[in-house]
Amino acid sequence: MFRQLLLFRFLIYSMLLNWPVAALAYEGELLLFPELSSAHQSNAPPGEQTTTNEFQLDTFYTASHERLRFLAEFVLSREERDMERMQVGWVATPSSTIWLGRFHSPIGYWNMEFHHGSYLTTAIERPSLIQFEDDGGVLPVHISGLLLENASDSPISYSVGVGLGPNLSADGLTAVNILAPKKENARLAIAAKVAYQPNADNTDEFNVFTARTRIPAQDLAINGLTQTVIGTAFNRETDKLRLIGELYVINSRIDAPAARIGSHTFTSAYIQADYAAQPRWTLYARLEDSAHVVNDPYLNILPSFNKGRVLSGVRYGLAHNQAIKFELSRTRRLDRLDYSEAALQWSAVFP
């Protein structure tokens, strides 16, 4: 396993060293997604501030040359400086691309469709279940390894990812640092999705997906766990209405030092509706809920998990590349520290 990590690190460093020379002949695009958010919580959980003000800059870069592709996404904020994605791709056939690097796991719809730039989404908050690992997420939403994407003229497409998943501590999941992978992160993660897109513009999508990840634990009373996920998701758009929904079934099999504790399964789902009331005004609402989460041995390690949330808001297109969002939400946590929140956000994309 350690030799595999050394090889993985060698490939990444070689990619970084050779890219600037090759990039002279490449066509690229650089996008900046700044956002400024302010949120106020009533009954804020212990240790968390009642009012928070955050600035984040998401830098998104893509380049291509003949059959080569490159994608990088770097997030900078007061508390975060992360290379969220970095992928080198090879167009193997007109319908398939093979990627090497750190990528979003091919599960659900939201995780593959949207990245860290909030301007692209209607709502301020991602669905709780698919929050990023360093934001308290309970699913591995990043994989570092190989990704195969296949999309042809057929309405059926698929994606398969294989690589290294996160590790687990009392602070939550930590994804592999693509620039410096460590031995304790080296556990296998596999995810796959099959999607059906009936329309030529690929706006509507219905998919099924599965994932299996071995997650090692650090500084906990367990050795780790094996997490298996199956689910389905959809995106349906009309002239004024958009519906996004996902259903996840998550099984966690816990390994303790002396014995295998056993397994437990919980389900989680959400549905979001966006309504374009006017060309610049969009109203939205989302309902999230989970079942069988009480006494789940995995979630008991992460008691701040949001088991349910109701939110609604409005998005106003301030300009062709800027938006203002106002959002109200009520969240139910696993540890019963429920709270309400009002949030305001400005987001944009440049150029």
TORDRENRO-164495 format. One record per residue (C-alpha): residue number from 1; z, y, x. Coordinates in steps of 0.2 Angstrom, whole numbers. Example, Ala and Ser with C-alpha at 12.3 -4.5 7.8 and 13.67 -1.06 7.14 Angstrom:
// residues 2
<pt 1, <39, -22, 62>>
<pt 2, <36, -5, 68>>
// end
This chain:
// residues 351
<pt 1, <0, 0, 0>>
<pt 2, <4, 12, 14>>
<pt 3, <-13, 9, 22>>
<pt 4, <-21, 13, 5>>
<pt 5, <-12, 30, 6>>
<pt 6, <-18, 33, 23>>
<pt 7, <-35, 30, 18>>
<pt 8, <-34, 40, 2>>
<pt 9, <-27, 55, 13>>
<pt 10, <-41, 53, 25>>
<pt 11, <-54, 54, 12>>
<pt 12, <-46, 70, 4>>
<pt 13, <-45, 79, 21>>
<pt 14, <-62, 74, 26>>
<pt 15, <-68, 81, 9>>
<pt 16, <-59, 98, 13>>
<pt 17, <-66, 99, 31>>
<pt 18, <-84, 95, 26>>
<pt 19, <-86, 105, 10>>
<pt 20, <-87, 122, 17>>
<pt 21, <-102, 118, 28>>
<pt 22, <-111, 109, 14>>
<pt 23, <-106, 122, 1>>
<pt 24, <-118, 135, 9>>
<pt 25, <-132, 126, 0>>
<pt 26, <-122, 124, -16>>
<pt 27, <-123, 133, -33>>
<pt 28, <-105, 137, -38>>
<pt 29, <-95, 146, -51>>
<pt 30, <-78, 154, -50>>
<pt 31, <-68, 158, -65>>
<pt 32, <-51, 166, -66>>
<pt 33, <-39, 163, -81>>
<pt 34, <-25, 175, -80>>
<pt 35, <-11, 175, -94>>
<pt 36, <5, 185, -97>>
<pt 37, <17, 177, -109>>
<pt 38, <34, 183, -117>>
<pt 39, <44, 171, -128>>
<pt 40, <61, 173, -136>>
<pt 41, <72, 158, -142>>
<pt 42, <86, 157, -154>>
<pt 43, <99, 144, -150>>
<pt 44, <91, 142, -133>>
<pt 45, <97, 125, -124>>
<pt 46, <110, 127, -111>>
<pt 47, <104, 133, -94>>
<pt 48, <88, 140, -102>>
<pt 49, <85, 159, -104>>
<pt 50, <84, 166, -121>>
<pt 51, <70, 177, -117>>
<pt 52, <57, 173, -104>>
<pt 53, <42, 183, -97>>
<pt 54, <29, 173, -87>>
<pt 55, <13, 177, -78>>
<pt 56, <1, 163, -73>>
<pt 57, <-16, 163, -64>>
<pt 58, <-27, 148, -66>>
<pt 59, <-42, 148, -53>>
<pt 60, <-56, 136, -58>>
<pt 61, <-71, 133, -47>>
<pt 62, <-86, 121, -49>>
<pt 63, <-101, 118, -38>>
<pt 64, <-116, 107, -37>>
<pt 65, <-130, 103, -26>>
<pt 66, <-143, 89, -31>>
<pt 67, <-132, 74, -35>>
<pt 68, <-116, 81, -28>>
<pt 69, <-102, 89, -38>>
<pt 70, <-86, 98, -34>>
<pt 71, <-72, 104, -45>>
<pt 72, <-55, 112, -41>>
<pt 73, <-42, 120, -51>>
<pt 74, <-27, 129, -43>>
<pt 75, <-12, 136, -54>>
<pt 76, <-1, 150, -47>>
<pt 77, <14, 157, -56>>
<pt 78, <32, 162, -51>>
<pt 79, <38, 144, -52>>
<pt 80, <22, 135, -48>>
<pt 81, <9, 133, -34>>
<pt 82, <-1, 118, -38>>
<pt 83, <-18, 110, -35>>
<pt 84, <-19, 103, -52>>
<pt 85, <-37, 96, -50>>
<pt 86, <-48, 93, -35>>
<pt 87, <-63, 81, -37>>
<pt 88, <-79, 77, -28>>
<pt 89, <-92, 69, -38>>
<pt 90, <-108, 59, -36>>
<pt 91, <-121, 58, -50>>
<pt 92, <-125, 40, -48>>
<pt 93, <-137, 39, -63>>
<pt 94, <-143, 52, -75>>
<pt 95, <-129, 47, -87>>
<pt 96, <-114, 43, -75>>
<pt 97, <-104, 52, -62>>
<pt 98, <-91, 45, -50>>
<pt 99, <-77, 57, -45>>
<pt 100, <-64, 55, -31>>
<pt 101, <-48, 66, -31>>
<pt 102, <-35, 71, -44>>
<pt 103, <-41, 73, -62>>
<pt 104, <-35, 73, -79>>
<pt 105, <-32, 56, -86>>
<pt 106, <-45, 51, -99>>
<pt 107, <-33, 49, -114>>
<pt 108, <-34, 58, -131>>
<pt 109, <-44, 73, -134>>
<pt 110, <-34, 88, -128>>
<pt 111, <-30, 82, -111>>
<pt 112, <-49, 80, -106>>
<pt 113, <-56, 95, -116>>
<pt 114, <-44, 109, -111>>
<pt 115, <-36, 113, -94>>
<pt 116, <-23, 125, -88>>
<pt 117, <-32, 141, -94>>
<pt 118, <-24, 146, -110>>
<pt 119, <-38, 157, -115>>
<pt 120, <-48, 142, -120>>
<pt 121, <-36, 135, -132>>
<pt 122, <-31, 143, -149>>
<pt 123, <-12, 140, -148>>
<pt 124, <-1, 146, -134>>
<pt 125, <8, 129, -132>>
<pt 126, <0, 112, -128>>
<pt 127, <6, 98, -139>>
<pt 128, <23, 92, -133>>
<pt 129, <18, 74, -130>>
<pt 130, <4, 79, -118>>
<pt 131, <13, 93, -108>>
<pt 132, <9, 92, -90>>
<pt 133, <21, 82, -79>>
<pt 134, <30, 97, -71>>
<pt 135, <32, 105, -88>>
<pt 136, <42, 91, -95>>
<pt 137, <29, 79, -101>>
<pt 138, <33, 61, -104>>
<pt 139, <15, 54, -101>>
<pt 140, <5, 53, -85>>
<pt 141, <-8, 66, -88>>
<pt 142, <-15, 67, -70>>
<pt 143, <-22, 52, -60>>
<pt 144, <-27, 53, -41>>
<pt 145, <-40, 41, -37>>
<pt 146, <-57, 37, -45>>
<pt 147, <-65, 42, -61>>
<pt 148, <-81, 36, -69>>
<pt 149, <-88, 46, -83>>
<pt 150, <-103, 40, -93>>
<pt 151, <-112, 50, -106>>
<pt 152, <-130, 47, -111>>
<pt 153, <-141, 52, -126>>
<pt 154, <-132, 39, -136>>
<pt 155, <-117, 45, -146>>
<pt 156, <-106, 33, -137>>
<pt 157, <-98, 38, -120>>
<pt 158, <-84, 32, -110>>
<pt 159, <-72, 37, -96>>
<pt 160, <-62, 26, -84>>
<pt 161, <-49, 32, -72>>
<pt 162, <-40, 21, -58>>
<pt 163, <-28, 28, -45>>
<pt 164, <-10, 34, -41>>
<pt 165, <1, 39, -55>>
<pt 166, <18, 49, -55>>
<pt 167, <35, 45, -51>>
<pt 168, <51, 48, -61>>
<pt 169, <67, 56, -57>>
<pt 170, <81, 64, -67>>
<pt 171, <70, 80, -67>>
<pt 172, <56, 71, -75>>
<pt 173, <39, 65, -70>>
<pt 174, <31, 71, -54>>
<pt 175, <12, 69, -51>>
<pt 176, <4, 65, -34>>
<pt 177, <2, 80, -23>>
<pt 178, <-17, 78, -20>>
<pt 179, <-16, 87, -3>>
<pt 180, <-1, 76, 3>>
<pt 181, <1, 60, -6>>
<pt 182, <18, 51, -2>>
<pt 183, <22, 33, -1>>
<pt 184, <34, 33, -16>>
<pt 185, <21, 40, -27>>
<pt 186, <9, 25, -24>>
<pt 187, <9, 15, -40>>
<pt 188, <-6, 10, -50>>
<pt 189, <-12, 20, -65>>
<pt 190, <-27, 15, -76>>
<pt 191, <-34, 24, -91>>
<pt 192, <-49, 22, -101>>
<pt 193, <-57, 31, -116>>
<pt 194, <-72, 27, -127>>
<pt 195, <-78, 41, -138>>
<pt 196, <-91, 43, -152>>
<pt 197, <-99, 60, -154>>
<pt 198, <-111, 60, -169>>
<pt 199, <-118, 77, -167>>
<pt 200, <-131, 82, -154>>
<pt 201, <-120, 97, -149>>
<pt 202, <-105, 85, -145>>
<pt 203, <-93, 96, -155>>
<pt 204, <-86, 82, -166>>
<pt 205, <-78, 68, -157>>
<pt 206, <-68, 52, -162>>
<pt 207, <-61, 41, -149>>
<pt 208, <-49, 27, -144>>
<pt 209, <-40, 26, -128>>
<pt 210, <-28, 16, -118>>
<pt 211, <-18, 18, -102>>
<pt 212, <-6, 7, -91>>
<pt 213, <5, 15, -77>>
<pt 214, <18, 8, -66>>
<pt 215, <30, 22, -63>>
<pt 216, <43, 21, -49>>
<pt 217, <60, 29, -51>>
<pt 218, <70, 39, -38>>
<pt 219, <89, 42, -39>>
<pt 220, <91, 34, -55>>
<pt 221, <99, 18, -61>>
<pt 222, <83, 9, -64>>
<pt 223, <69, 4, -52>>
<pt 224, <55, 11, -63>>
<pt 225, <45, 6, -78>>
<pt 226, <28, 0, -84>>
<pt 227, <21, 11, -97>>
<pt 228, <7, 6, -109>>
<pt 229, <-2, 18, -121>>
<pt 230, <-14, 15, -134>>
<pt 231, <-21, 28, -146>>
<pt 232, <-34, 37, -156>>
<pt 233, <-40, 55, -157>>
<pt 234, <-52, 66, -166>>
<pt 235, <-60, 84, -166>>
<pt 236, <-69, 89, -181>>
<pt 237, <-77, 107, -183>>
<pt 238, <-86, 116, -197>>
<pt 239, <-91, 134, -198>>
<pt 240, <-74, 141, -200>>
<pt 241, <-62, 126, -199>>
<pt 242, <-57, 115, -184>>
<pt 243, <-46, 100, -185>>
<pt 244, <-38, 91, -169>>
<pt 245, <-27, 76, -171>>
<pt 246, <-20, 63, -159>>
<pt 247, <-10, 47, -162>>
<pt 248, <-1, 38, -147>>
<pt 249, <9, 22, -147>>
<pt 250, <19, 21, -131>>
<pt 251, <28, 5, -124>>
<pt 252, <40, 7, -109>>
<pt 253, <46, -9, -100>>
<pt 254, <61, -4, -89>>
<pt 255, <65, -13, -73>>
<pt 256, <83, -12, -67>>
<pt 257, <90, -17, -50>>
<pt 258, <98, -33, -57>>
<pt 259, <86, -38, -71>>
<pt 260, <73, -31, -83>>
<pt 261, <81, -22, -97>>
<pt 262, <67, -24, -109>>
<pt 263, <55, -14, -118>>
<pt 264, <54, -1, -132>>
<pt 265, <40, 6, -142>>
<pt 266, <39, 24, -150>>
<pt 267, <25, 33, -158>>
<pt 268, <20, 51, -158>>
<pt 269, <6, 61, -166>>
<pt 270, <0, 79, -170>>
<pt 271, <-13, 88, -180>>
<pt 272, <-19, 106, -178>>
<pt 273, <-29, 116, -189>>
<pt 274, <-39, 132, -184>>
<pt 275, <-46, 143, -197>>
<pt 276, <-58, 157, -192>>
<pt 277, <-53, 170, -205>>
<pt 278, <-64, 184, -197>>
<pt 279, <-75, 184, -181>>
<pt 280, <-61, 190, -170>>
<pt 281, <-46, 183, -180>>
<pt 282, <-41, 164, -180>>
<pt 283, <-26, 157, -189>>
<pt 284, <-19, 141, -184>>
<pt 285, <-5, 129, -187>>
<pt 286, <1, 112, -179>>
<pt 287, <13, 99, -185>>
<pt 288, <20, 87, -172>>
<pt 289, <31, 72, -175>>
<pt 290, <38, 56, -167>>
<pt 291, <45, 40, -173>>
<pt 292, <57, 27, -166>>
<pt 293, <62, 38, -152>>
<pt 294, <81, 36, -154>>
<pt 295, <88, 24, -141>>
<pt 296, <72, 22, -132>>
<pt 297, <77, 18, -114>>
<pt 298, <64, 29, -106>>
<pt 299, <66, 44, -117>>
<pt 300, <85, 43, -114>>
<pt 301, <81, 48, -96>>
<pt 302, <72, 63, -103>>
<pt 303, <83, 70, -117>>
<pt 304, <74, 86, -118>>
<pt 305, <59, 78, -125>>
<pt 306, <52, 87, -141>>
<pt 307, <52, 74, -154>>
<pt 308, <45, 86, -167>>
<pt 309, <38, 103, -169>>
<pt 310, <31, 115, -182>>
<pt 311, <21, 130, -176>>
<pt 312, <9, 143, -183>>
<pt 313, <1, 158, -176>>
<pt 314, <-14, 170, -175>>
<pt 315, <-26, 173, -161>>
<pt 316, <-36, 190, -160>>
<pt 317, <-51, 191, -149>>
<pt 318, <-47, 208, -140>>
<pt 319, <-64, 208, -131>>
<pt 320, <-78, 195, -127>>
<pt 321, <-66, 188, -113>>
<pt 322, <-49, 192, -119>>
<pt 323, <-37, 187, -132>>
<pt 324, <-20, 191, -139>>
<pt 325, <-9, 177, -148>>
<pt 326, <7, 178, -158>>
<pt 327, <16, 161, -162>>
<pt 328, <31, 156, -171>>
<pt 329, <38, 138, -169>>
<pt 330, <53, 127, -173>>
<pt 331, <56, 113, -161>>
<pt 332, <67, 97, -163>>
<pt 333, <73, 89, -147>>
<pt 334, <79, 72, -144>>
<pt 335, <96, 78, -139>>
<pt 336, <97, 88, -155>>
<pt 337, <97, 105, -147>>
<pt 338, <84, 112, -159>>
<pt 339, <78, 129, -157>>
<pt 340, <66, 142, -164>>
<pt 341, <54, 153, -154>>
<pt 342, <43, 168, -155>>
<pt 343, <30, 170, -142>>
<pt 344, <17, 183, -138>>
<pt 345, <3, 180, -125>>
<pt 346, <-12, 190, -117>>
<pt 347, <-25, 178, -109>>
<pt 348, <-42, 181, -102>>
<pt 349, <-56, 174, -92>>
<pt 350, <-65, 183, -78>>
<pt 351, <-79, 187, -74>>
// end
